[in-house]
Amino acid sequence: MNEKTTHFGFETVPEAEKAGRVRGVFGSVASKYDVMNDAMSMGIHRIWKDAMMDWLAPRPGQALLDVAGGTGDISFRFLKRAGSGHATVLDLTEPMLVEGRKRAEADQMAQSLDWVVGDAMALPFEDNTFDVYTISFGIRNVTLPAQALAEAFRVLKPGGRLMVLEFSQIPNDMMQKVYDLYSFNIIPRMGQMIAGDRDSYQYLVESIRQFPDQETFLQMVKDAGFENAKYRNLTMGIACLHSGWKI
């Protein structure tokens, strides 16, 4: 019997192994994850996440499921914008959730937050539960992204909104080459210096290159059943927001 394989960065691994490896990466870097995000993107990830909230336009009382929500960045932003509501932060990696709970915002918003260890491909929630589903820099780490999108569709209420923030491809070849030079030469070194972990950041850079481009991923969102699906490039396509609705 042929074992199904998938990408782990530039390595080919059995599908059954990927989740454990991803858990290892994020367990290793959890305590330095937020600091590294600022260093790697020179703080731009904050602007991208604000752009995500601008397009999402959270409303009071909404229930958010933030998958691969890690240290709570998106959930905190969502609750601040909404004014009231509830956010469930789900992540495969418990150390990431532990770090999220330590943040000051987590204390201020404790009544409005749940932290759940779980898998994007098999969400531990009933159908039609959430108003909004977000996944930020997480879907490229999922073994089968199409299955994660199908689960997103399942747990959203009719009228619910999907929003995916992910690294993507720069449409300009020359700019992409410059960005690749930075990614492959600088980011793993930063990982070594700041998080004491070169290999995990080498994987993260490689995983970005393996992720489908904007149009391919848009089609995946549509194939999962989402209507009115669109995307917006951020910073020339270094990152991209995909949006869809469960009608």
C-alpha positions as CSV (number, residue, x, y, z in Angstrom):
1,M,0.0,0.0,0.0
2,N,1.4,3.4,-1.0
3,E,1.5,5.8,2.0
4,K,0.2,9.2,1.3
5,T,2.8,12.0,1.5
6,T,2.7,15.7,2.0
7,H,5.1,18.6,2.3
8,F,6.9,19.5,5.5
9,G,8.8,22.6,4.1
10,F,10.8,21.2,1.2
11,E,10.8,17.7,2.7
12,T,8.3,15.0,1.7
13,V,6.9,13.2,4.7
14,P,4.0,10.8,5.4
15,E,0.7,12.6,5.9
16,A,0.3,11.0,9.3
17,E,3.6,12.6,10.5
18,K,3.0,16.2,9.5
19,A,0.8,17.3,12.4
20,G,3.3,15.9,15.0
21,R,6.1,17.7,13.3
22,V,4.2,21.0,13.1
23,R,3.4,20.6,16.8
24,G,7.1,20.2,17.5
25,V,7.9,23.4,15.6
26,F,5.4,25.6,17.4
27,G,6.0,23.9,20.7
28,S,9.7,24.8,20.3
29,V,9.2,28.5,19.4
30,A,6.0,29.2,21.5
31,S,7.7,31.4,24.1
32,K,9.4,33.6,21.5
33,Y,6.7,33.4,18.8
34,D,5.3,36.9,19.2
35,V,8.8,38.5,19.4
36,M,9.9,36.6,16.3
37,N,6.8,37.8,14.4
38,D,7.8,41.4,15.0
39,A,11.4,40.8,14.1
40,M,10.7,38.8,10.9
41,S,8.1,41.2,9.5
42,M,9.6,44.3,11.0
43,G,6.3,44.8,12.7
44,I,4.3,44.6,9.5
45,H,2.3,41.6,10.6
46,R,0.5,44.0,13.0
47,I,-0.6,46.1,10.0
48,W,-1.7,42.9,8.1
49,K,-3.8,41.8,11.1
50,D,-5.4,45.3,11.4
51,A,-6.2,45.1,7.6
52,M,-7.8,41.7,8.3
53,M,-10.0,43.3,11.0
54,D,-10.9,46.3,8.8
55,W,-12.2,43.9,6.1
56,L,-13.9,41.6,8.7
57,A,-15.6,44.5,10.5
58,P,-16.4,42.6,13.7
59,R,-19.9,43.3,15.2
60,P,-21.0,43.2,18.8
61,G,-22.1,39.8,20.1
62,Q,-20.4,37.7,17.3
63,A,-18.9,34.3,18.1
64,L,-15.4,33.8,16.6
65,L,-13.5,30.6,16.1
66,D,-9.8,31.5,15.6
67,V,-8.1,28.3,14.3
68,A,-4.4,28.0,14.7
69,G,-5.0,31.0,17.0
70,G,-1.9,30.3,19.0
71,T,-1.1,33.2,21.3
72,G,-4.5,34.9,20.8
73,D,-3.4,37.9,18.6
74,I,-6.4,37.7,16.2
75,S,-8.9,36.9,19.0
76,F,-7.8,39.9,21.1
77,R,-8.1,42.2,18.1
78,F,-11.5,40.8,17.2
79,L,-13.0,41.3,20.7
80,K,-11.6,44.8,21.0
81,R,-13.2,45.8,17.6
82,A,-16.5,44.0,18.3
83,G,-16.8,45.6,21.8
84,S,-18.6,42.4,23.0
85,G,-18.7,38.8,21.8
86,H,-16.9,35.5,22.3
87,A,-13.7,34.1,20.9
88,T,-12.6,30.5,20.9
89,V,-8.9,30.1,20.3
90,L,-8.1,26.7,18.9
91,D,-4.6,25.4,18.3
92,L,-2.8,22.1,17.8
93,T,0.0,23.1,20.1
94,E,-0.8,23.5,23.8
95,P,2.4,25.6,24.6
96,M,1.2,28.3,22.2
97,L,-2.2,28.5,24.0
98,V,-0.3,28.6,27.3
99,E,1.7,31.6,26.1
100,G,-1.5,33.3,24.9
101,R,-3.1,32.9,28.3
102,K,-0.1,34.7,29.9
103,R,-0.7,37.8,27.9
104,A,-2.2,40.9,29.6
105,E,-5.2,40.9,27.1
106,A,-6.1,37.4,28.1
107,D,-6.7,38.5,31.7
108,Q,-8.8,41.5,30.6
109,M,-10.9,39.4,28.3
110,A,-11.0,36.1,30.2
111,Q,-14.9,36.1,30.3
112,S,-15.0,36.2,26.5
113,L,-12.3,33.7,25.7
114,D,-12.0,29.9,25.4
115,W,-8.7,28.1,24.7
116,V,-9.0,24.7,23.1
117,V,-6.4,22.2,21.9
118,G,-7.7,20.8,18.6
119,D,-7.1,19.9,15.0
120,A,-8.2,22.2,12.1
121,M,-9.1,19.1,10.1
122,A,-11.5,17.7,12.8
123,L,-13.0,20.6,14.8
124,P,-14.5,19.5,18.1
125,F,-17.6,21.7,17.5
126,E,-21.2,21.2,16.3
127,D,-22.3,22.3,12.9
128,N,-23.5,26.0,12.5
129,T,-21.9,27.2,15.7
130,F,-19.8,30.3,14.8
131,D,-20.4,33.7,13.1
132,V,-16.8,34.1,12.0
133,Y,-13.9,31.7,11.3
134,T,-10.4,33.1,11.1
135,I,-7.1,31.3,10.5
136,S,-4.0,33.5,10.4
137,F,-0.6,32.2,9.2
138,G,-1.9,28.7,10.0
139,I,-3.5,27.0,7.1
140,R,-0.2,26.3,5.3
141,N,0.8,24.2,8.3
142,V,-2.4,22.0,8.0
143,T,-1.8,18.6,6.4
144,L,-4.8,18.9,4.2
145,P,-5.9,22.5,3.8
146,A,-9.0,21.5,1.8
147,Q,-10.2,19.5,4.7
148,A,-9.7,22.4,7.1
149,L,-11.8,24.6,4.7
150,A,-14.5,22.0,4.7
151,E,-14.5,22.0,8.5
152,A,-14.7,25.8,8.5
153,F,-17.7,25.7,6.3
154,R,-19.4,23.0,8.6
155,V,-19.0,24.9,11.9
156,L,-20.0,28.3,10.5
157,K,-23.6,29.4,10.8
158,P,-25.4,30.3,7.6
159,G,-24.4,33.9,6.9
160,G,-21.1,33.2,8.5
161,R,-17.7,34.6,7.3
162,L,-14.4,32.9,6.6
163,M,-11.2,34.9,6.6
164,V,-7.8,33.5,5.9
165,L,-4.6,35.5,6.4
166,E,-1.6,33.7,4.9
167,F,1.8,34.3,3.3
168,S,1.5,34.2,-0.4
169,Q,3.3,34.8,-3.7
170,I,4.5,38.2,-5.0
171,P,3.3,38.6,-8.6
172,N,6.5,40.3,-9.6
173,D,9.4,37.8,-10.3
174,M,12.2,40.3,-9.4
175,M,10.5,41.3,-6.1
176,Q,9.9,37.6,-5.3
177,K,13.6,36.9,-5.8
178,V,14.6,39.7,-3.4
179,Y,12.1,38.5,-0.9
180,D,13.3,34.9,-1.2
181,L,16.9,36.0,-0.5
182,Y,15.7,37.7,2.6
183,S,13.5,34.8,3.7
184,F,16.1,32.0,3.2
185,N,19.1,33.9,4.4
186,I,17.9,36.1,7.2
187,I,14.9,34.5,8.8
188,P,16.5,31.2,9.9
189,R,19.4,33.3,11.4
190,M,16.9,35.4,13.3
191,G,15.3,32.2,14.5
192,Q,18.7,31.1,15.8
193,M,19.4,34.4,17.5
194,I,16.0,35.2,19.0
195,A,14.4,31.8,19.6
196,G,17.5,29.6,19.6
197,D,15.9,27.5,16.9
198,R,17.1,27.8,13.3
199,D,15.4,24.6,12.0
200,S,11.9,25.6,12.9
201,Y,12.2,28.9,11.0
202,Q,13.8,27.2,8.0
203,Y,10.7,25.1,7.9
204,L,8.4,28.1,8.2
205,V,10.2,29.8,5.2
206,E,10.0,26.7,3.1
207,S,6.3,26.1,4.0
208,I,5.5,29.6,2.6
209,R,7.0,28.5,-0.8
210,Q,5.0,25.3,-0.9
211,F,1.6,27.1,-0.3
212,P,-0.7,27.6,-3.3
213,D,-0.7,31.0,-5.0
214,Q,-3.6,33.5,-4.5
215,E,-5.8,32.2,-7.4
216,T,-5.3,28.5,-6.6
217,F,-6.2,29.1,-3.0
218,L,-9.2,31.2,-4.0
219,Q,-10.5,28.2,-6.0
220,M,-10.0,26.0,-2.9
221,V,-12.2,28.4,-0.9
222,K,-14.9,28.2,-3.5
223,D,-14.6,24.4,-3.8
224,A,-15.3,24.2,0.0
225,G,-18.7,25.9,-0.7
226,F,-18.0,29.5,0.2
227,E,-19.8,32.2,-1.9
228,N,-18.7,35.7,-2.8
229,A,-15.0,34.6,-2.3
230,K,-12.4,37.2,-2.9
231,Y,-8.8,38.0,-2.0
232,R,-6.7,41.1,-1.3
233,N,-3.0,41.2,-1.5
234,L,-1.0,42.9,1.3
235,T,2.4,44.4,0.9
236,M,2.6,43.4,-2.8
237,G,1.4,39.9,-2.1
238,I,3.9,38.9,0.6
239,A,0.7,38.2,2.5
240,C,-2.9,37.8,1.3
241,L,-6.3,37.9,2.8
242,H,-9.0,35.5,1.4
243,S,-12.6,36.0,2.4
244,G,-15.7,33.9,1.8
245,W,-19.3,33.6,3.1
246,K,-21.4,30.6,4.0
247,I,-24.7,31.5,2.3
